[in-house]
Amino acid sequence: MSALLETEALTVRFGGILANADISIGVNEGEILGLIGPNGAGKSTLFNLVAGTYRPTSGRIRFDGHDITRLPPAARCKLGIARTFQVVKSFETMSVLENVVVGALVRHVSTRAAREEAYRVLDVTGLTRRADANARDLTPPEKRRLEVARALATQPKLLLLDEVLTGLTPAEAQKGVELVRKIRDIGVTVVMVEHVMEVVMPLVDRAIVLDLGRVLVEGAPQAVVRDPKVIQAYLGDRFHA
């Protein structure tokens, strides 16, 4: 596999707060990468840097052969980066289909072509039967799927999933896991931020653990969960032994 996304010594400060420090990682084309860590580890900040919401204080970001360090979010979307948000941001008074068409218009000039793409994505995400429902009438798990559908409609090469499995029941989380695998199977590379290691570890090909804004450990999920530094970061010194 070749690297689709690379960060080089990525650092960002907010005043005196060092949110991400010297982060150099790669995301391989075709993989599901888990970005995990305790609260305040810098996971969402790193997502925002990759998506273009934040500008780094120093360091570089390369995507699909392009230096995107200074590109705005819309330009990154055009290149093939899409994301979801921790807090669902749907257009509540619009239908599910219309919400997804908004994403599809990134790639399609005509509304007809955008609607066709939206229906295709709704089928992938299991929302076809809810196409005509208002977004405000969806259940919380359906709203999370709608976030994913709108992002997929932009036809990304890289999809950043920000806690799409958080707060779901075990049955709902399992459906979410199946959806993530389906997304990878249709050719989209996935990076996901999650807190619940029990859910994400069996799903991802590789995991990167952040702590206090720095990369703590990266590697195969089975090795990462047994690493003493990860146990200490999540559970504290008394569990270290």
C-alpha positions in Angstrom: 0.0 0.0 0.0 1.2 3.6 -0.8 0.7 6.6 1.5 -2.3 8.6 0.6 -1.9 11.1 3.4 1.3 12.2 5.2 1.9 14.7 7.9 5.4 16.0 8.6 6.3 17.4 12.1 2.8 18.9 12.3 2.4 21.3 15.2 -0.3 23.7 16.2 -0.5 26.1 19.2 -3.5 28.0 20.5 -1.9 30.8 22.5 0.2 29.0 25.1 -1.5 25.6 24.6 0.3 23.0 22.5 -2.5 21.0 20.9 -0.5 18.9 18.5 3.2 18.5 18.7 5.6 17.2 15.9 3.1 14.7 14.5 4.5 12.7 11.6 2.2 10.0 10.4 1.1 8.3 7.2 -2.2 6.9 6.1 -2.0 4.1 3.5 -4.3 3.9 0.6 -7.1 1.4 1.2 -6.7 1.0 4.9 -8.9 1.7 7.9 -6.8 3.6 10.4 -7.9 4.2 14.0 -6.9 7.4 15.7 -7.5 6.9 19.4 -6.5 8.4 22.7 -8.0 9.8 26.0 -9.9 13.0 26.1 -7.7 16.0 25.3 -5.2 13.9 23.4 -5.4 16.1 20.3 -7.4 13.7 18.0 -10.0 16.2 16.8 -7.4 18.9 16.4 -5.5 16.6 14.1 -8.7 16.0 12.1 -9.3 19.7 11.8 -5.7 20.2 10.6 -6.1 17.6 7.9 -9.6 18.9 6.9 -8.3 22.5 6.7 -10.4 23.9 9.6 -7.2 24.8 11.4 -3.9 26.0 10.0 -0.7 24.4 11.5 1.8 26.6 13.4 4.5 24.5 11.7 4.8 21.3 9.7 3.4 20.1 6.4 0.5 18.0 5.1 0.6 16.1 1.8 -2.4 14.3 0.2 -2.3 12.2 -2.9 0.9 13.9 -4.0 -0.2 17.5 -3.3 1.0 19.8 -0.5 -2.3 20.9 1.0 -0.8 22.6 4.1 -2.3 26.0 3.2 -5.3 24.9 1.2 -8.8 25.9 2.4 -11.3 23.1 3.3 -13.3 23.4 0.0 -10.1 22.9 -2.1 -9.2 19.8 0.0 -12.7 18.4 -0.5 -12.2 18.8 -4.3 -9.0 16.8 -4.0 -10.8 14.1 -2.2 -10.9 14.6 1.5 -14.3 14.4 3.3 -15.2 14.4 7.0 -18.0 13.9 9.5 -18.4 15.8 12.8 -18.8 14.8 16.4 -21.9 16.9 16.6 -24.2 16.0 13.7 -24.6 19.0 11.3 -27.6 18.2 9.0 -29.9 20.6 7.3 -32.9 19.8 9.5 -35.7 21.2 7.4 -34.4 19.5 4.2 -35.1 15.9 3.2 -32.5 13.2 3.6 -32.1 13.1 -0.1 -31.6 16.9 -0.3 -29.0 16.7 2.4 -27.0 14.2 0.4 -27.5 16.1 -2.9 -25.6 19.0 -1.2 -22.6 16.8 -1.0 -23.0 15.4 -4.5 -23.0 18.9 -6.0 -19.3 19.1 -5.2 -18.7 16.7 -8.2 -21.8 17.2 -10.3 -22.9 20.4 -12.1 -26.5 19.2 -12.8 -29.0 18.6 -10.1 -30.2 15.4 -11.9 -26.7 13.9 -11.8 -26.3 14.9 -8.1 -29.6 13.2 -7.3 -28.5 10.0 -9.0 -25.3 10.0 -7.0 -27.2 10.8 -3.8 -29.5 7.8 -4.3 -26.5 5.6 -4.9 -24.9 6.7 -1.6 -28.2 6.3 0.3 -28.2 2.7 -0.8 -24.7 2.2 0.4 -25.5 3.7 3.8 -28.9 2.0 4.2 -31.0 5.2 4.1 -32.9 4.7 0.9 -36.2 4.2 2.6 -35.8 7.4 4.5 -34.9 9.5 1.4 -38.0 11.7 1.6 -38.0 12.1 5.4 -37.0 15.4 6.9 -33.5 15.2 8.5 -35.0 16.4 11.8 -37.2 13.3 12.0 -34.3 10.8 11.9 -33.2 8.8 14.9 -29.7 9.6 16.3 -28.1 6.6 14.5 -29.8 7.5 11.3 -28.5 11.1 11.6 -25.0 9.8 12.0 -25.5 7.7 8.8 -26.7 10.8 7.0 -23.5 12.6 8.0 -21.6 9.7 6.4 -23.8 9.7 3.3 -23.4 13.4 2.7 -19.6 13.1 3.0 -19.5 10.0 0.7 -21.5 11.9 -1.9 -18.5 14.2 -2.5 -16.8 11.0 -3.8 -13.8 11.2 -1.4 -10.5 9.2 -1.6 -10.1 9.8 2.2 -13.0 9.8 4.7 -12.4 11.2 8.2 -15.0 9.8 10.6 -15.2 11.7 13.9 -16.8 9.4 16.5 -19.5 8.0 14.3 -19.8 4.9 16.6 -19.9 6.9 19.9 -23.2 6.7 21.9 -24.7 3.8 19.9 -26.1 0.6 21.3 -24.1 -2.6 20.7 -26.5 -3.5 17.8 -26.2 0.0 16.3 -22.5 0.0 16.7 -22.2 -3.3 14.9 -24.2 -1.9 12.0 -21.8 1.1 12.0 -18.8 -1.3 11.9 -20.3 -3.0 8.9 -20.8 0.3 7.2 -17.2 1.4 7.7 -16.0 -1.9 6.2 -18.4 -1.4 3.2 -17.0 2.1 2.7 -13.4 0.7 2.6 -14.6 -2.1 0.2 -15.9 0.5 -2.3 -12.4 2.1 -2.5 -12.4 4.8 0.2 -9.6 5.0 2.7 -10.9 5.6 6.2 -9.4 7.4 9.3 -11.6 7.2 12.3 -11.4 8.9 15.7 -13.0 6.9 18.5 -12.8 6.7 22.3 -14.1 3.2 22.8 -11.2 0.9 22.0 -13.4 -2.3 22.3 -15.4 -1.2 19.3 -12.6 0.3 17.0 -9.8 -2.1 17.6 -11.3 -5.2 15.9 -12.2 -3.0 12.9 -9.0 -1.1 12.1 -6.0 -2.3 10.2 -3.7 -0.1 12.2 -4.0 2.2 15.2 -2.3 5.4 16.2 -2.6 6.5 19.8 -2.3 10.2 20.7 -1.6 11.5 24.2 -1.1 15.1 25.2 -0.9 16.1 21.5 1.8 13.7 20.6 2.0 10.3 18.9 2.4 7.8 21.8 2.3 4.5 19.9 1.3 3.2 16.5 1.1 -0.3 15.1 -1.2 -3.3 14.8 -4.3 -3.1 17.0 -3.3 -6.2 19.0 0.1 -4.8 19.9 -1.2 -1.3 20.6 -3.8 -2.4 23.3 -1.1 -4.4 25.1 1.5 -1.6 25.1 2.2 -0.4 28.7 2.3 3.3 27.6 -1.3 3.0 26.2 -2.5 1.3 29.3 -1.0 4.0 31.4 -2.5 6.8 29.3 -6.0 5.4 29.4 -6.1 3.9 32.9 -3.4 5.7 34.9 -0.3 4.7 36.8 -2.0 2.2 39.2 -2.7 -0.1 36.2 0.7 0.3 34.7 2.2 -2.9 36.3 
